[in-house]
Amino acid sequence: MLQLDNVTKSFRGPNGKVTALKGVTLSLSTAELLTINGPSGCGKSTLLLTAAGMLRPDEGDVRFSGKDRPYDLPPDQRS
């Protein structure tokens, strides 16, 4: 199961702060499928990288398969 609770992620851009995700909450059960679409630069890759534990959110929590904060685990333990 994947759960994101009020996840926010921002980056520093050439013209200041860019918020890629703001207050994202979602929950996916095992074998559930979700598609994500949108224009370039809307935060699709940031959402996927954050959900996979490869990016630490600025705010909010990520849980994957019962593990809190997968981004705190070493890379070989994130699956």
Stockholm file with secondary structure:
# STOCKHOLM 1.0

chainA/1-79         MLQLDNVTKSFRGPNGKVTALKGVTLSLSTAELLTINGPSGCGKSTLLLTAAGMLRPDEGDVRFSGKDRPYDLPPDQRS
#=GR chainA/1-79 SS CEEEEEEEEEEEETTEEEEEEEEEEEEECTTCCCCCCCSTTSSHHHHHHHHTTSSCCSEEEEEETTEECGGGSCGGGCC
#=GC SS_cons        CEEEEEEEEEEEETTEEEEEEEEEEEEECTTCCCCCCCSTTSSHHHHHHHHTTSSCCSEEEEEETTEECGGGSCGGGCC
//
